[in-house]
Amino acid sequence: MLIPPILSAPLHMIPIPLIERICRLMFGRIAKAHPGLFERLDEHRQKRFAFLPTDLPLAFVVVPGREEISVLRQPVEIEADAITEAPLFLLLALMEGRCDADALFFSRDLSVTGDMEAMLAMRNALDASNIDLQKDLAKLAGPLAPIARRVIGEIRDRALKDQNRPAGEAAAWN
Amino acid sequence: MELICPAGTPAAFHEAVDAGADAVYCGFRDETNARNFPGLNFSREELREAIAYAKRKGTQTFVALNTFMRAGAEEIWYKGAADAVALGADALILADFGLMAHVAEKYPEQRLHVSVQASASNPDAINFLVDAFNAQRVVLPRTLTIADIARIGKNIRCEMEVFVFGGLCVMAEGRCSLSSYATGKSPNMNGVCSPASHVRYRKDGGELVSELGEFTINRFPAGEAAGYPTLCKGRFDIADSNGYAFEDPVSLDVMGELEALKAAGVKALKIEGRQRGKAYVAEVVSTMKAALNSPPDRRAPLLARLRTMSEGQKTTSGAYEKRWR
C-alpha cells in the first residue's frame, strides 16, 4: 500500500520543524514504552540510521543512542551509516515486526545500503521489541485516544492485507 | 512427526510456541552457534524466560551450540553447555565431537542431538556418535535423497530429524569454506556465513549489486527477486556464459514429501530461519502446522503462500529428490 500523492503532497508545504517536533514526540513515546528497545544494537547505538519512505517527500534519520530523530526533505544527499528505503507502511510494519525484512528484500520492496552490520542489528532490535504503534501512539491523542486507536488499527489492517500478495506470483524452481 | 521451529529472539520464540511448534531451537548471543548475527539470539536471562514459557505451553526447547570450538577458547562452549543444561534445555544441538564428549561426560542425563553441522551422513558415522556420546537424535545433512534417509533409518540407533523448509546451503554441511575464503569468517568457526560486516549493497542504474568482501556476488536486474549475498549463490562469468555455478538463490521446501519422509522413519521436521523475523516464524510455523494436520491433497494450496517468503521467491526440493545422479 502506497501513500497516494494527494495525501503526501501537503508534506511539501508543512515546515520541517513542525514535522520534526511531531516525530520526536512519537519517538519519545515509543522509547518510553520500550526502554530496552536499542539494547541489541550494542556498538551500533551511536550510528546514524536513515529511513527513506519511497512514497513521501521526507527522510528520517535516527541516532538511537541519543534518542534523536531528524527530518529532511527529499530529495537530499543523506549522511548516514545505513539507509533503508521502502514505502512508508512497510517501514512501519517492519518497526512492529509484522513483516519479514528478508522476504521484503527478496521481493525488492525494500532496499538497504551502507553498514549492513548496523542495519541488521537494528532490524533484530526492532523485531525483538514488540512495538505496537496502535497501542503506543494512540495515547498521544489524549481524550481522543480511542478514536486514534481505531483509525490506526484500520489503516494498519488495510496496509497489511494489501501486502499479502497471492502466492501464485512466485515460482517453483524444480 | 514433530515440528522443530527456529527463534532468533524471545519475540520470535513466543510466536513459534503460540503457532504450535513442538520444539523451538535457539542459541546464545555469541559464537557458540551458527547464527551469530548482530542483534540476534538470547542472553541467559532471556533463555530462562523462554524455556519457562515453552514449558508452560508444553513445548520443548533445544539449544544450538553447533559451531566448532576454537583451540584455547573451549571454555566459551563449555560455559554455554553448562548454562543451557542449568536453564533446563530439553536438548543440546552439537556439532563438535570434543563438545559432545564433554557434555556426555559432565551431563550424562542431558539429551544430545547431532547438529546438521556435524555432517553425519551414514550409519557408521551416526552409530559412532550414538555409542560414543549417547546421541539421541541426528539432524541429517541436506545431501541425502529420501531413499537414502530410509536406508539410514533402518541401520541407526537414534532418531532422525530433517530440514523441510527454509534456507539451503551447498552440499558441504559443516565443511563449507566459501565464506571463509571471501571474508575470513565462517559459520563453522565463527557462527556467521557471509558476515554482515563484509556485505555491501549498492544500486547501479536499475540493478541491485551485492558484494561480499572483495567479490561481486550478484547483479539483480530491476524486478528480479533477490537472494542472500553468499558465494554459493553468486552469479559468475564462466567462459562465455554467465550464471549460477553452485546454486540458484532458492529455498528448500519438501513439505510435499511428508508421507515419504514419515515412511522413511523421520521423527522430526525442521524449519530453518533463526535469522528471520518473527513475522516469518509465525507465518511459516502456523502454515506448516496446518499442513501437517491436513490430508495430503489439501497441503499444496496451504503451503504455496510460503513461497513469497523464500530466497529468490523460489523453492526447491534440493537433494531430497536428486535428479542428477
Contacts between the chains, C-beta under 8 A, distances in Angstrom:
chain1	res1	chain2	res2	distance
A	40	B	38	8.0
A	40	B	39	4.0
A	40	B	40	7.9
A	41	B	39	6.6
A	42	B	38	7.3
A	42	B	39	7.5
A	44	B	38	7.2
A	97	B	11	6.5
A	97	B	277	5.8
A	97	B	278	5.0
A	97	B	279	6.0
A	98	B	279	5.6
A	99	B	277	7.4
A	99	B	279	5.4
A	100	B	276	5.8
A	100	B	277	4.3
A	100	B	279	4.6
A	100	B	280	3.9
A	100	B	283	7.6
A	100	B	309	6.1
A	101	B	277	5.8
A	102	B	275	7.6
A	102	B	276	5.7
A	102	B	277	7.2
A	102	B	280	7.1
A	102	B	309	7.9
A	102	B	311	7.7
A	103	B	280	6.6
A	103	B	308	6.5
A	103	B	309	4.4
A	103	B	310	8.0
A	105	B	226	6.0
A	106	B	225	5.4
A	106	B	226	5.4
A	106	B	227	6.9
A	106	B	249	7.9
A	106	B	309	7.9
A	106	B	310	7.2
A	106	B	311	5.9
A	106	B	312	6.3
A	106	B	313	5.6
A	107	B	225	6.3
A	107	B	226	8.0
A	107	B	308	6.7
A	107	B	313	6.4
A	108	B	208	7.1
A	108	B	220	7.5
A	108	B	222	7.8
A	108	B	223	7.0
A	108	B	224	7.6
A	108	B	225	6.9
A	108	B	226	6.0
A	111	B	201	7.1
A	111	B	203	7.2
A	111	B	208	6.9
A	112	B	201	5.8
A	113	B	200	7.8
A	113	B	201	5.4
A	113	B	202	6.1
A	113	B	203	7.3
A	116	B	196	4.1
A	116	B	197	7.3
A	116	B	199	4.4
A	116	B	200	6.9
A	116	B	201	7.3
A	117	B	38	5.1
A	117	B	195	7.6
A	117	B	196	4.2
A	117	B	197	4.6
A	118	B	38	7.5
A	119	B	196	7.6
A	120	B	37	6.0
A	120	B	38	4.9
A	120	B	39	6.3
A	120	B	40	7.9
A	120	B	196	4.6
A	121	B	38	3.8
A	121	B	39	3.6
A	122	B	39	7.2
A	123	B	39	7.1
A	123	B	277	7.4
A	124	B	8	6.8
A	124	B	9	6.4
A	124	B	37	7.1
A	124	B	38	6.9
A	124	B	39	3.2
A	124	B	40	5.0
A	125	B	39	5.2
A	127	B	8	7.9
A	127	B	9	5.9
A	127	B	11	6.4
A	127	B	12	7.2
A	127	B	277	4.6
A	127	B	278	5.6
A	128	B	9	3.8
A	128	B	10	6.5
A	128	B	11	5.0
A	128	B	12	7.8
A	128	B	39	7.6
A	128	B	278	8.0
A	129	B	11	7.4
A	130	B	11	5.7
A	165	B	308	6.3
A	167	B	304	4.2
A	167	B	305	4.2
A	167	B	306	7.5
A	167	B	307	5.5
A	167	B	308	5.8
A	168	B	304	7.2
A	169	B	308	7.0
A	169	B	313	7.8
A	170	B	225	7.9
A	170	B	307	3.8
A	170	B	308	5.0
A	170	B	310	7.3
A	170	B	313	4.3
A	170	B	314	6.9
A	171	B	307	7.6
A	171	B	313	7.1
A	171	B	314	5.7
A	172	B	307	7.3
A	172	B	314	6.7
A	172	B	315	5.9
A	172	B	316	7.8
A	173	B	248	6.1
A	173	B	250	4.8
A	173	B	312	7.8
A	173	B	314	4.2
A	173	B	315	6.3
A	173	B	316	4.5
A	174	B	316	5.3
A	174	B	317	6.6
A	174	B	321	7.7
A	174	B	323	7.6
